[in-house]
Amino acid sequence: MLLTITLILFVVIIIIDLVHYGALYLFLRKIRRNEWSTPSGEFTPKTMVLLALRGMDPFLKHCLEGLLTQDYPNYTIRIIVDHPDDSALRVAKEVIEAYHADNVEIIVVDEHFETCTLKCNSLYHAVESLDISYEVVVILDADVNPHSGWLRQLVEPLADPHFAVATGQRWYIPDTPNSGSLVRYLWNTAAVAQLYLYRIAWGGSLALRRELFTEGNLLDLWKKAFTDDAVVSESLKRIGSKIAFVPSLFMVNREICTLTSFHRWVKRQLLCVKLHHPVWNVVAFQGILITLPLLACTGLLVTGFWFWEKPLIYWNLGAFAVYWGGVFGALLIMEQAVRKCLRQRGEPLKHWTMNRIIRVLLLIPITQIVYTSALIQLYFLHRVEWRGVEYEIGHGKQIRLIEYKPYKVSSPSENNSQSI
């Protein structure tokens, strides 16, 4: 009986691998060509880039330098902070002065809504007063280091009237490949394909046509939202438009994190989808579907060793080998595809060492465990902390800022790449 169950689980894991490779094939085929019609001439509408800051991200200076040197003729930058003493503000002013930039505005928000996160609050106030001459609003996160063609590439899809949103993707290449950073890299590698196939926007590099605010009521959605990007799907639905994923915009993040900080971070990522995106049930089901067979195989493997049932041991070990090999094979395929995009724009990349390959292999099951733990805890989550403040998650997906506090963590040193 137990051997029969094991054989069934073995087949189930093979099917899961095949489904994942099918999804990977669709993703890679899609990113080989643009989804939108390429404009016949230059498309550079008047654009406002919003950078909401809270605390000094490790590579904030590089982010600002890249933003100030864009190959784009008609853009203004609004840097938004929620307190005048925020450590990020000092760095921003220094970089602006060093580059003699005259296209930058700084907004200090003194009104903090209790019904949304501070990032959504900052973006709301930045857009609320936006001049009607701006056709496009772009959101950039402080952990993104934009290359010179970033803005032009991000805005280009909006020349096609079928698209009102364009987005990039994040890609982690930590400077120090510790366990937490590699687990985040592994999780994100799988998540990138999910974001694309489920049409989930990423707020790190996000371009929005003005119609989303004038007709899609995006400002009202932000005022009651936990995240700025996931609610975009509802706004898009209201105006009957689509989102474009820009294949060239895999944005490299070289920050590091611990396993503990990754666990907190991934819960917030999942919470964004759970609260605001219609595909949440599919995402949750997929996570459970992968985890249950692996847990069952673990129990059967222990049973096999306990009673020394060799067929039970061999088949369950085989199931784990299929799972392990499938995940690692998909990882290598995805890594090569993304590296090709990154090399085309001159991004510095290091070759994988044997030590890193072994560590990644060992961390594959750890990633699954941490992710599953975060997924389960999400159903019991009523409070979440984000950059020094707590939010309460109420009934009906309501968000409540419990108490506003300025960001008081001291600025990291120049060689510290720890995510905040």
Buried (B, 14 or more C-beta within 10 A) or exposed (E): EBBEBBBEBBEBBBEBBEEBBEBBEEBBEBBEEBBBEEEEEEBBBBBBBBBBBBBBBBBBBBBBBBBBEBEBEEBBBBBBBBBEEBBBBEBBEEBBEEBEBEEBEBBBBEEBBEBBBBBBBBBBBBBEEBEEEBBBBBBBBBBBBBBEBBBBBBBBBBBBEEBBBBBBBBBBBBBEBBBBBBBBBBBBBBBBBBBBBBBBBBBBBBBBBBBBBEBBBBBEBBBBBBBBBBBBBBBBEBBEBBBBBBBBBBBBBBBBBBBEBBBBBBBBBBBBBBBBBBBBEBBBEBBEEBBEBBEBBBEBBEBBEEEEBEEBBEBBEBBBEBBBEBBBBBBEBBBEBBBEBBEEBEBEEEEEEEEEEEBBBEBBBBBBEBBBBBBBEBEEBEEBEBBBBEBEBEEEEEBBBEEBBBBEEEBBEEEEBBBB
